[in-house]
Structures are given as C-alpha cells and as structure tokens.
C-alpha cells in the first residue's frame, strides 16, 4: 500500500467506530500516509491493537499518532512502531501519550532514530504503564549511554509486571549493565530477557548474575 492507498483507507477508517485491531505493517505508505492513518483513528475509541511496523513513520506521523492515542484510543493494549524513523520530537510526543496509556501491555520501538532526549521522554511515560508486560527497544544504540541506561533502570522499578524485555543490539557496556541490574531486580515476573550484541563484559555479566539468582520465572536468556 502506497501513500495514495493509505489516504483512501484513512477516509474509510473514520467510519469504523468498533475497530479493535489495525495492522498496516510492512507497507510503503510513507510519512504523509502515516499522518493520514494516525488522524483517522480519532473515531476508533475501542482500538486495542495497532501495528505500524515498517511503515515509514517519521516525527510528524508519530506526533499525530501520539495526540490521537492520548485523546481518543484509551483502550490501546498493543502498539508496534518498530522499524520506523521516529526521532526525538516524535519520541517526546509518544512519551506524553504513554502517561495516558494505562492499559498498554506491549510496546515495540525496535530500530528507530530517537536519541537521549526522546529516550528520556519515553522512560518517563512508561513509568505510568504499570501493567506493561512486553517492551522492545532493541537496535536503538544511538540513544544508549550511562545516563539513559540509568533512566531505563529506574523505569523498570515501576513496571513490575514486565515479562519480556528486548535490549539487543544496543550500546550497553559493563557500567550500564550494572545499573540495569538494579532495575531488573524489580521485574520478578520476567521470563524473557534479550541482551545479545551488547558489550557488557565480565563485570556486567557478574552484576546480572546476581539478579538471575532471584529470577525464578525466567525461561529465555540471550
């Protein structure tokens, strides 16, 4: 589906007031198509699952989507925005929307373009998603440093029901792993943890091992 198709679809979606699932992933509707689709969701107040993965969503589309979710889609449980081009501006808007997304259970932001500013806003927003069960922020190494890993660790102390966490392909080093370990202690329900393609080293591994001793529900560690 191209931009033209997305714009036509957005016109139709305005009438789908009972819509609960929308998956338009892996299309080429571009930035303007993403904006149109995001705006069309204003009447979809029962929406629970939204998948915009690989949809060329940029900051403009993310801002539009954030405003729609915050004001109209209060039942949203699953949101996939992976493999897009969301930068700091879009991530900051999403962070604000997350503060109103109390029913969110799963968020996938794998492979986007936000940096420290956007990541900071996202972690602040996620502190309000107390029922969050799955979080994927893999392949966002450009935003990872000791400060942002610290913010992530602090956020995890609020998301105590988290079951799946993917931090693979990020720039998390030994000091970051030590900080992250402190936050992971709160995630007693965690059963899947993915940290591969990082550089946590022996010291970071030792810190994580202390957490794993108490991770009785862990089923998968990469």
N, C-alpha and C positions, 0 to 999 in steps of 0.2 A: 504494500500500500504506500503510495506516494503522498505528498502534501495535499494534492487535489482530493484524493480519496479520504484523507483524514478530515479535511474541512467538511466534506459532504457527510461523513459519519458523525461529526460533531453536531451537525444540524439535527440529525435523527435522534441522537442520544438525549437531546433536550426533552424528548417526549417519553423517555424510558424511566419513569419515576420509580419503578420497582427493581431496577437493575441492582444486582448484588455482586457480580463478577465482571470485570473488564480486563481482557488480556489482548493488548495490541503490541506485544513484544516482537522483536526481530522484523520490524518494518522500516521503511525508509521515508517516513512522513516528515522528517526534517524539523527544524526549530519552530517554524510557524505552524506546522501541523500539530506539534506538541502543545503549543499555546491554545490552539482551537479546541483540541480534545480536552485539555485541562479545564477550560472555561465551560465546556458543555456539561461537566459533572455537577454543576450547581443544583440541578434538579434531581440528582441521583442520591438522595439522602439515606438510602438503605445500602449503599455500596459497602461491601466488606473486603473485597479482594481487588487490588489494582496492580497490573503488571505493565510497566512501560519500559522494560529492559531492552537495551539496544535500539532505542527509538530516537536518537539524536536530540535528546532533551538538553537544552543549554540553560543558562541562568534565567533567561526570560521565561522559558517554559516552566522552570522549577518555581519561580516566584508566583506565576499564575496558578500552578498546581497547589502550592502551599496555601495560598489565600482561599482557594476552593475547599480544600480539605479542612482547614481551620474553621471555616464558616458554615460549611454545608455537609461534609462527609464525616460526621462524628461517630459513625458506626464502623469505620475502617479498621480492619484487623491485620491485613497483609498488604505491604507495599513494596514493590520491587522496582527500583530505579537504577539497577546495575548497568554498567557498560554504556554510560551516557557522558555528557560533557558539562556536568554541574560544577560550577566554580564556587568561590567564596560567597558571592551575592546570593546565589540560589540556595546554598547550604545554610546561610544565615536565615533565610526565609523558612526553610524546612525546619530549622531549629525552633523557630517561633511556633510553627504549626504543631510540632511534636508536643509542645506543652499543653495542647488541647486534645491530643490523641490518646486519651486514657485507655482506650480499648485495643490499642495496637499490640499485636502479638509477634509480628515478624517484619523486619526491615532489612532490605538488601540494597546496599550502596556500593557494591563492588565496582572498582575501576571507574572513578570519576576524577574530577580535576580540582577539587577544593583543597585548600592548604590550611595553615594553622587557624586563621580567622574563622573559616567555615566549620572546621572540625570542632573548634571551641563552642560555637553556637549549637552544633548538633549534640554534643555531650550534655550541654545544659538542658536542651529539650528532652533528651532521652531520660533524664532523671525523673521525669513525670510519667514515663511509661512503665509503671510498676508491674504490669502483667506481661511485659516483653519476654518472649521465650526464645526467639532466634534473631541474631544480629550478625550481618556480614558486612564488614568494612575492609575486606581484603583488597589488595592491589591499589592502595592509596598511600604508597610510601612517601610521596612528596609532602604529606601533611604530618608525618610522624617524626617527633623529636622527643626529648626527655619531658618537656612541658606537656605536650599533647598526650603522651602516654600516661602521664600523671593524671590528666583530666579524665582519660578513659578509665583508669583505675578507680578514681573517685566515683564516676558514673556507675560502675559495676556494683558499688556498695548499695546503690538504690535499686538496682534491677536484680533482686534476689531470686526471682523465679526463672532467670535465664537458663536455657537448656542447651543451646547451640551458639557457639561463638567462633567466627572465622576471621582471623587476623593474618592470614597467609600473604606472602609477597609484599610485606611492609618492611620498613627500615627500623625494626625493633632490635636494639642491641642489648648487651648484658645489663646495663643500668636500667633500661626500660623494662626488661623482663623482671627485674627485682621489684620495681614499682608496681607493675601489672600484677604480680603475685599477691600483693597486699589486697588488691581489689577482688581478685578471684576467690579469696577466702570466703567472701560473702555469697558466692554463687554455688551453694551447696547442692543444687539440683542439676548442675551442669553435666551433660552426658556426652557432648561432642566439643572438642577443642582443637582447632587447626592453627598451628603456628609455623608451618613449614615455609621455607625460603625466607627466613629471618636470620639474624646473626647474634643469637642470644648467648652463645658461648657456654663454657662450663659454669661460670658463676651464675649466669641467668638460669641455666638448667637446674642448678642446685636449689635456687630460690623457688623455682616452680615445683621441684620435687617435694618440698615441704608442704605445698598446697595439695599436691596429689595424694599425700598420705591421708587426707581427710575427704577426698573426692570419691565417696563410696558409690555414686551413681554414674561415674564416668565410664563410657563404653567405647569411645573412639578418641585417640590422641595422635595427631600427626605433627 
